[in-house]
Amino acid sequence: MDILKATCAFLIVCIHVPFPGVIGKYFTALTRIAVPVFFMITGYFYFDVEEKNGETRQIKKIFKLVLEANVLYLLWDSFYAVLSRNMSFLLDTFTIENVLKFIAFNESPLKGHLWYLGAILYVLIIMHIFDKLKIEKCLVFAAPFLLMGDLILGKYSVLLLGREFPYILVRNFLFVGIPYFCIGRLIRNGFGQKVKKKVLTIFLIVFSATSLLERFALVSLNVNSARDHYISTTLLAITVFLFTLQCHGSNKTLALIGRKYSTWLYILHPIFITCIGMVAHKVGVYGIYKFIAPIVVYITTLIFLMIVDKIKMAAVIDR
């Protein structure tokens, strides 16, 4: 599962700094499984958290992560604002509307991708409360309807309702976090685990193809809204998850990346997208760089995290 986390971290980098051209756009349609899979992983291992009575500890850990990530980007954006002489940065960022969006929809006023951290925090709190009340099955029953809500108000809103809605209405704990977390729990309880690997391989091909076909159809009909998830995204994410469970090969390097660095890879990579992009423009190699940007950003962010990790370890030894 650690290898899957490392892979999904790369797919998320590909979303935020995609490969160029038509191929890049269609590849991005496949990368949309990454965040759902992360929620599913958390749901899958939630049973272990419950066994150790670690629910409150996990909530505190994620809450700390939310604070750290947002403070980091507050410092980064403030530094960037000073460089660009944007003296109204704080007033423009911390409006009442933005704060309400953060509270209600997990939309960080500092960096959009941080919504995931707020969403997983809300999901864990809600799951803990529902478990205490012995009504956690209500969330499982609600999951299909929430997924349909995501599609109707999201990717298929223009086709079905004739208009596009703000993506934060569905890109949040409710329409993404809860259903995929519940799917992870269902898989832990045996859902889909009897499907043979050969069948899953066929499903991987089929749902990858249907994801691409969905994008092609929506773009051709001029009804492709900005929201992330297609119908096939859910099916492909589940298939990838089940396929991973049946793969017993090991890659120690990828497993280490997934286990130790995937979370902060997710958090930090936009900073490196900005920095490396600026350098590439300055030295006149952006035309070449854009073809390998996701790989460069992923590796550079990873190297930075490894260096920080080494410094921390050295500091502990010196004590």
N, C-alpha and C positions, 0 to 999 in steps of 0.2 A: 504493500500500500504506500510505502514511502517513495517508491519509484513513480507511482501514479501522481503523488503530490509534486514531485520534481517536474514531471512532464506537464502537469496542469499549470504550474507556475510559469513555465515557458510559453504555454498557450495564451496565458493572460498577457504576457509581454507582447505577444503577437497581435493581440487585440488592440493594445494601446499604441504600438508602433508597428503597423502591419506591413507585410511585404507589398511592394508596389504593384500597380496594374490590376487587370481583371482577375488574374490568378490569385493575387493577394486578397482581393475582395471575397472571392469564393472560398479561399482557405479560411478566412476569418469566420465564415458561416459555420465551419467545423469546429473552430476553437471555442465557440460559445458554450461548449459542454463544460468548460473548466470550472466556473464558479458553481454550477449545480453539483459537480462532482465533489468539490470541497465541502459543500453542505452535507452531501451524502456521507462523506468520510466521517464528519463529526457525528452524524446520526448513528452511523454504524458502530462507532466506538463508545457511544453514550452508555451502553449497557455496562461497560467496564468502569466507567465513572460512577454509575449508580451502585455497582457492587462494592466500591471502595468508599461510598458515601461522600464522593468528591464533587457533588454538584455545586455547592457554594464556593468551593475552592476554584473550580473551573470558571465560574461566573466572575469571581474576583480577578482571575488571571486575564480574562478577556477584557474586562473593564480597564485594567491597568494598561493593556495593549492599546485600547481605544484612546486613552489619555496620552500615552507615549507617542502614538502615531500622529495624532492631531497637534500636539505640542511641537513635534518635530517639523511638521509642515507649516505651522505658524511661524516658527523661526526661519525656515527656508523661504517662505513666501515674503516675510518681512524683509529679509536680506535682499531678495530679488526686487522687491518694491523700492528699496533704497537705491539700488543700482540703477533702476529705471526711472527714479525720481517720481514714483507714484505715491504721493503723500496722503492720498485719501484711501489707501489700501484697507486699513482697519475699519474705517467707517463703511466702506463699500462691502466688506466681507461680513461683518457682524451686524447685519440688519435684523430686525425683528422677524422678517419673512424667512431669512436664511436660518435663523435659530429654530424657528418653528418647523422648517423642513427637516432640520437635523433631528429634532425630537420625534417628529411624526413619521418621517420616511427614511431615516438613517442617512440622509444626504449631507455629508460634511461640507461646510462652507469653504473649507480649505482645499480639499482634493476629492474629486468625485469618486475615485476608486475606493476610498475609505468607507463607503457605504456598507461594504461587506462586513467590516469589523463590528459596526453598530448593529447590523442585521443579525449576526451570529450571537451577539450579546443578548438582544431581545429574544431570539429563539430559545436560548438556554434558560432565560428567566421565565418565559412563558411555559416551557416544557417542565421546569421544576415546579411551578405553581400547579399546573395541570396534573402532574404526578402526585403531588401532595393531596389534591382533591379527588384523586382516583378517576379522572375524566380524560386521561391522555389519549384515549381512543377517539375522542371527538376530533382531535387534530388529524388523525389518520383518515377519518371519514371526510374531513374537510379538504384534504390535500388535492384530490382530483378537481374539485370545484375551484380551488385557488389557482391551479395550473391553467384551467380553462379561462379564468379571469385574466390571467397574465396574457394569454393569447388574444382574447377578445379586446382587451383594453390596450394591448401592446402591439405585437408584430402584425396582427390581422385587423387592427382597429380601422384603418382606412378602407379595407375591403368590406368589412362587415358593418361598420357604423358610419362610414363616410367622412371620418375625421381622425386626426392624430391627437393623442392625449400626452401630457407631460410624462416622460418615461419614469419619473420618480414615483408616480402613482402605483406602479407595479414592480419597479426594481427596488425591492425592500424586503424586510423580514417576513411580511405577510404573504405576498404572492410568489416569492422565490425561496426565502429561508425555510419557512415551515414545511412546505410540501417536499422539498428535496431532503431536508433533515429526516422527515418521516419515511421517505423512501429508503434512506440509509438504515433506519431502524427495522423496516420491514425485511430488507435483505439480510440483516443480522439474524432475524427470526426465521430465515429459510426461504424467503421469497426469491424465486428465480434461480436458486443455487443448484437445482437439479438439471437445468438446461445444459446440454453437452457443449463442450468447447467448439466442436465443429459447427454446431448450430449457431453459436455466438459469433463465430467468424463470419458466417453468412450474414447474420444480422448487422455486423459492423459494416460490411460492404453495402448492404441494402440501405441502412439508415444514414450512412455517409452520402450515398447517392441521392436519397430523398431530401436530405438537407440542402444539397446543391440545387436540386430541382425546385424546391420551395423558393429559394432565393431567386432563381431564374424566372419563375412564374410571377412572383410578386414584382420584380423589377420590370419585367416585360409588360405587365398590366399597369405599371406606374402606381402601385399601391403598397410599396415597400416602406413601412414606417421605420423609425429609428430604433425601436425596441430590439433587444438582443435575441430572444428565443423563438425558434420555429417549433412546429409540432414535433418534428424529428429530433430536435435538440434533446428533449426529455428521453426519448427512446434510445438515442445514441449514447447519452450519458449513462443510462442504466446498463446498456450493453457493455460499454467500456468498463464500468465498475465490476460487473459480473465476470467479464473476461479476465480482468486483473486478478480476481480472487482465484481463478483457476490456473494462473501462470505462476509456477513455482521456481522459475529461474531467478537468479540474483545478480544484480549489478551493484557492487558495494559503493561505488562512487555516486551513482544516482540515488541509491537508498540514503546515503549520508546527506546529500543535498536536500532530499525531501524531508528527512527527519529534522535536520538542524537549521536549514536555511530557507525553506519554502515560504514561511510566513513573512519574514523580513524581505525576501525577494519580492513578494507581492507588495509590501508597503513601500519599499525604497525605489523600485525600478523607474517610476516617473521622473525622479530627480536625475537619474542617469540618462533618460531619454532626452531631457532638456539640455544637460551639460554636453553630452556627446554630439547631439544635433548641432549645437552652437559651434563647437570645435570643428565639426565636419564642414559647416558652412564657411567658417573663417579660413580654413586651409584649402578650400575649394575642392573637396572630395565628396561632397554630399551626393552627387549623382551616382557615385559608386557605392557609398555607404548605405544608401536607402535599400539596396538589394540584400544587405546582410544585417540591417539595423537590429532586428529582434535578437539575432544570435549575439551580436556585439554587446547589446544592452544587458542581456541575460548573463553572459560570461563576466562582464565588467562588474555588474552588481554583485555577482557571486564572489568574485575575487575580493572586492571591498569587504564583504561580510566575513570572509575567511581571515582577512588581515585583522579586522576588528576582533574576531574571535581569538586569534593568536595573541593580540595585545592584552586582551582580558585574561587569558590563561597565564601569560607572563607576569601580569600584575599580581595575580593570586599567588603564584610561586614566590615572588619577591617578598610577599608578606611573611 
